[in-house]
Amino acid sequence: MITTTGRRRTAAVLLALAALLLPTAAPAAAAGPAPAAHVRALPEPSPAEQARAELAELTVAEPHSMAGYSRAKFPHWVKQYGECDTREVVLARDGEGVLQDEACRASTGTWLSPYDGRVLTAAAQVDIDHIVPLANAWRSGADEWTTATRRAFANDLEHSQLIAVSAASNRSKADKSPDQWSPPDPAYWCTYSRAWIDVKHLYGLTVTAPEAARLSEMLDTCATS
């Protein structure tokens, strides 16, 4: 179970994230390649042992109803700066040799999809995956969030929630939890499970019993990965 202190910490984090992503009246910066300050490495999830502790703190519960769910309730790919939206920021962050046009669209680059090891040479081949899918988040507690919090969750660049992967692997995953789908490349199970747990712990989302069991098994690969 998540402690009272944990709930307070989670609530504070969610409020901060929502505030960062609320629209502002500031004029848009000029479009073009991302300034150095906006180019970041993929956020590293908690180490395996910390992830195990976080997993133990998650509430195990049956999934909520999908009644009322819509992706539109998670406004995503919002503008981060200038003409650069969340998708373009992740494409630039996760790719090699990425060049952007005047509208901040990736015009060239190479991406290695960590889910399946595919090398992608065009942005159209790349999907930006929510590690914890939006529909899964809805079933895990996001149905009770405000739109501002769902917006923050769907565009979270500060934590291990967004990653560039092959369109094929992303669509195979859909909104499945780890007990229903795991990355085809087992070498990525350690990172994937740590990231999934980190995000659910940060946002105070629940897990099902099969999901928790599978995450524990995937964490076991961290010793040899």
KAZI-V322375 format. One record per helix or strand of 2 or more residues. SS is the DSSP state (2 for helix, 1 for strand). FROM is the first residue (numbers start at 1). LEN is the number of residues. If there is no record, write none. Layout:
ss	from	len
SS	FROM	LEN
SS	FROM	LEN
This chain:
ss	from	len
2	4	18
2	36	3
2	48	10
2	71	3
1	79	3
1	84	2
2	86	9
1	96	5
1	106	7
1	119	2
2	123	3
1	126	5
2	134	6
2	142	3
2	147	8
1	162	5
2	167	7
2	186	18
2	209	15
